[in-house]
Amino acid sequence: GCVVGDEVHVGDDSHLFPTVSVYSRARIGRRVMIHAGARIGSDGFGYVFNAGAHQKIPHVGRCVIGDDVEIGANTTIDRGSVDDTVIGPGTKIDNLVHIGHNVRIGALCLIMAQVGIAGSTHVEDGAILAGQSGLSGHLTMGKGARLGAQGGAISDIPAGETWSGYPARPHREALRAQAALFRLSGLMKTLERLIDRERR
């Protein structure tokens, strides 16, 4: 039940599980595993508003998957608009991940379930994105950086740092902000008691 489009190259010892679709001109390296239902090289989300309608921008780039990559079930990786979308060698991608057009992911990255990476973002070698985290478009996540579960980055993440929360910030700072928020509810109760006492 797989569909492999025109001019697709699939390297030696690669395995496409049932119902995988690989769009035209995609390149898949050696020893790649693509699990059921994944979509490789579909058009990215690109439109321009003209003449009262959203006009589709043609996507003519490719989707290039390096050697020893594993791609989880029902994951979608867009083709590039002009440049290529690239997944580096040895990177492992979980189920239900979306990778937008022109994204470049380095070698040996780990990308966990339900992650979303918006267009033209660069994820450098060895980075880790935990479950349900997301990167906004046109960002750089540095080499070896980590983004915690459900973290949402709207600015670059420096190499080697761990960030979390939304908007994502350095992990310790995010923990302090969360702790302050939890203390706020107790302070509100104290304030309400003081106000009630004054009214009496």
N, C-alpha and C positions, 0 to 999 in steps of 0.2 A: 503493500500500500504506500510505498514511498514515491515521491515525485522528484525527479532530478531534471532541472531545466537545461536549456541550450548552453553549450560551452562551459559547463561546470567541470571542474577538475577535482577528483577525490583521490587522495593519496593512498598508498599501500597500507593494508591492515586496518583501515578505518571501518567503522560499523555504524550504519544508520538503522535505528530501530523502527518499528512500524509507524506509518503515517507521517514520517518526516518529509517536509517540503524544502527543497533547495532551489532557490530562484536562479535565473540565468546568470552566467559568468562568475558565480561564486567560486572561491578556491578553498578547498579543505585539505589540510595537511595529512601527514601520516599518523597512524595510530589514534585517530580521533574517534570519540564515541559521542553520538548525538541521539538522545533518548526520544521516546515516542512523542509525536505531536509537535516537535520543535519546528520553527519556521526560520530559515536562514536566507537572508538577502531580500526580504520584502521591502517595499518602498518605505522610506521614512515619512514622518509627518511634516510636510512642508507645503505651505500655501501662501499666496499673495492675494490680498483683497483688491479686486479690480472689476469695474463694470457691474457693481452691485452683487458680486458673488466671490466666493473663495476659489481662486484658480489654482489648480495643482501645479507645483513646481516639479518638473521631471527629475528623477533620480537616476543618474547615469554612472555612479560609482559602483564599486563591487563590495562584497563582504568576503574578507580574507581570514581564514581560521588557521592558526599555526599548528605545528605538530604537538601531539600528546595532550590535546585539549579535550575536556569532557563537558558536554552541554546537556543540562537537565531537561526533563519532560516539559513540554508546553512553553519553553523559553522562546523568545522572539529576538532576533538580531537583525536590525535594518541594514540595507545596503547604504553606501554613501550617496550624498547628493551629487557632489562633483568629485571629491576625494573618496578614498576607500574607508570603510569601517574595518578595523583590524583587531583580532583577538590574538594575543601573544602566546608563544609556546608554553605548554605546561599549565596554563590557567584552567581552573575548574569552576564551572558555573552550575548552580543548583537549578531546581525546577522553578517555573513561573517567574523568570527574570526577564526584564525588557531592557534592551540596549539600543539606544537611538542612533540616528545616522551620523556618520563621520566620527563616531567614538573610537578612540584608540586605547586599548587595554594592553598593558605590558605582559611580561613573562611571569609565570608562577603566582598569579593573583588568585584569591579565593573570593567568590561572589555568591552569597547565600540567598535563600528563598525570598522571592517577591521584591528583590532589589530593582530599582529603576534608575537608569543612567541616561540623562537627557543629551541631546545632540551636541557634537563637537567637544565633548569633555575628554580629557586625557587622564587615564589611570596608569600610574607608573608601576614598574616591576615590584612584585611582592606585596602589593596593597591588599587589604582585606575589607570587604563590605559585609557587615552582619545583616541578618534577616530584616526585611522591610525597610532598609535604609535607602536613601536616595541622594543623587547628585544632580544639582541644577546644571543647565547647559553652559558650555564654554569655560568650564573650571579645569583646574589641575589638582589631582590627588597625588601627592608626592610618593616617592619610592618608600615602600615599607610602612606607609601610613595605614591607620585603621579607623573605620567609622562604625560606631556601636549600633546595636539593633534599634530600628525606628528613628535613627538619626537622619536629619535632613540638612545637607550642606548647601549653602547658597554663596559660599566663598571658597577660595582655594584652601586645601589642607596641606600643611607643610610636610615634607618627608619625615618619616619616622614617628610622627605624632599620633596620639589616639584622641579622637574627637567623638562627641555624642550630643544628643539632645536636638531640639529644634528651636531656633536655628542652631545648627551644630557649632560647638565651641570646644576648646580643650576640655578633656574629660573631667578633670578635677574641678574646673570652673563650672561645668555643667552640673556636677554633683552638688556644689555649694549653692548654686541658684535653685536647684530642686529642693534642697533642704530648707532654704529660706522661704520658699513658697509654701512648704508644709507647715512651717512655724507661723506663717501669716494667718492661717485659719484659727490657731489658738489665740493670737493677738487680737483678731477680730472679735472673738467671744469675750475676751477681757474688756475690750473697748465697749462692746454692747452692754455689758454689765455696768460699767461706769456711767454710761449714758442713762440707763434705766434708773440708777441710784440718784443721779442729778435731777431727773424729772420728778422723782418723788419729793 
